[in-house]
Amino acid sequence: MLLSTWLLFVAVALVSIASPGPAFLVAVRNGMAGGVKRVALSSLGNITGLLILASAAVLGLGVVLNASEVLFNLLKLGGAAYLIYLGIRQWRSRASLAVSAIATKPTPRWRTFSEGALVAMSNPKAILFFTALFPQFLDTQSALLPQFTIMVGTFMTLSFATLMIYGGLAKNLSRWLSNKSRVKWVNRMMGSAFIGLGVSILRLRQPV
């Protein structure tokens, strides 16, 4: 794989990863609620989901999605519904994100991990990246496995590092959120953001 191709892929990946999305919101929420360890667990789930998406793209998921409007729309509706569900749950929450990890029963590790993976795998924007952009960086005249390993490994590393930074910064808001008068506002703001992302996904169009 040419260095110039890899550098271009890094640039495109960074733009995609750094822009706020569902994984960003999960990292921020977990950072405020459970600290760095919880962010790391959900981020590991997220990059596991990304690995599954990338593998599916190479195996031909992009071709199937491009050919089947029904399948694409079902996938889009499922991803939007999951994000809206997370938003409604957050909106209705009365617990402070900063103290929920102490005041309530700790969230099981498997649930934190699986939520990160589900958010990644149910996000059509991530799916479109791996099915529409990712294949364009592959040299079909060369062995695919080394290229796949390098690019997916790069994407996963950048994604994990970015989510950890977001989550770590959010942890610093814990003291600010100790004020109960701010809790309701923050929960509703984050809930609205999840719901907004879900609605925006509904507006995605099938790639042509």
GIBEL-V373599 format. One record per residue. N is the residue number from 0. RES is the residue in one small letter. D_FIRST is the distance of its C-alpha to the first C-alpha in whole Angstrom. Layout:
((N,RES,D_FIRST) (N,RES,D_FIRST))
This chain:
((0,m,0) (1,l,4) (2,l,6) (3,s,9) (4,t,7) (5,w,7) (6,l,11) (7,l,12) (8,f,11) (9,v,13) (10,a,16) (11,v,16) (12,a,16) (13,l,19) (14,v,21) (15,s,21) (16,i,22) (17,a,24) (18,s,27) (19,p,29) (20,g,30) (21,p,31) (22,a,29) (23,f,30) (24,l,34) (25,v,33) (26,a,32) (27,v,35) (28,r,38) (29,n,37) (30,g,36) (31,m,40) (32,a,41) (33,g,40) (34,g,38) (35,v,35) (36,k,35) (37,r,35) (38,v,33) (39,a,30) (40,l,31) (41,s,31) (42,s,27) (43,l,26) (44,g,28) (45,n,26) (46,i,22) (47,t,24) (48,g,24) (49,l,21) (50,l,19) (51,i,22) (52,l,21) (53,a,18) (54,s,18) (55,a,21) (56,a,19) (57,v,17) (58,l,20) (59,g,21) (60,l,23) (61,g,22) (62,v,24) (63,v,27) (64,l,27) (65,n,27) (66,a,30) (67,s,32) (68,e,34) (69,v,36) (70,l,33) (71,f,31) (72,n,35) (73,l,35) (74,l,32) (75,k,33) (76,l,37) (77,g,36) (78,g,33) (79,a,36) (80,a,39) (81,y,37) (82,l,36) (83,i,40) (84,y,41) (85,l,40) (86,g,41) (87,i,45) (88,r,45) (89,q,44) (90,w,46) (91,r,49) (92,s,48) (93,r,51) (94,a,50) (95,s,48) (96,l,44) (97,a,45) (98,v,48) (99,s,47) (100,a,45) (101,i,48) (102,a,51) (103,t,50) (104,k,48) (105,p,45) (106,t,42) (107,p,41) (108,r,37) (109,w,36) (110,r,37) (111,t,35) (112,f,32) (113,s,33) (114,e,34) (115,g,30) (116,a,29) (117,l,31) (118,v,30) (119,a,27) (120,m,27) (121,s,30) (122,n,28) (123,p,28) (124,k,26) (125,a,23) (126,i,23) (127,l,23) (128,f,20) (129,f,18) (130,t,19) (131,a,19) (132,l,16) (133,f,14) (134,p,13) (135,q,13) (136,f,9) (137,l,9) (138,d,8) (139,t,11) (140,q,11) (141,s,8) (142,a,9) (143,l,10) (144,l,11) (145,p,8) (146,q,6) (147,f,10) (148,t,11) (149,i,9) (150,m,10) (151,v,13) (152,g,14) (153,t,13) (154,f,15) (155,m,18) (156,t,18) (157,l,19) (158,s,21) (159,f,23) (160,a,23) (161,t,25) (162,l,27) (163,m,28) (164,i,29) (165,y,31) (166,g,33) (167,g,34) (168,l,35) (169,a,37) (170,k,39) (171,n,40) (172,l,42) (173,s,44) (174,r,47) (175,w,47) (176,l,47) (177,s,50) (178,n,52) (179,k,53) (180,s,54) (181,r,50) (182,v,49) (183,k,50) (184,w,49) (185,v,45) (186,n,45) (187,r,46) (188,m,43) (189,m,41) (190,g,42) (191,s,42) (192,a,39) (193,f,38) (194,i,40) (195,g,39) (196,l,35) (197,g,36) (198,v,38) (199,s,35) (200,i,33) (201,l,36) (202,r,35) (203,l,32) (204,r,32) (205,q,30) (206,p,27) (207,v,27))
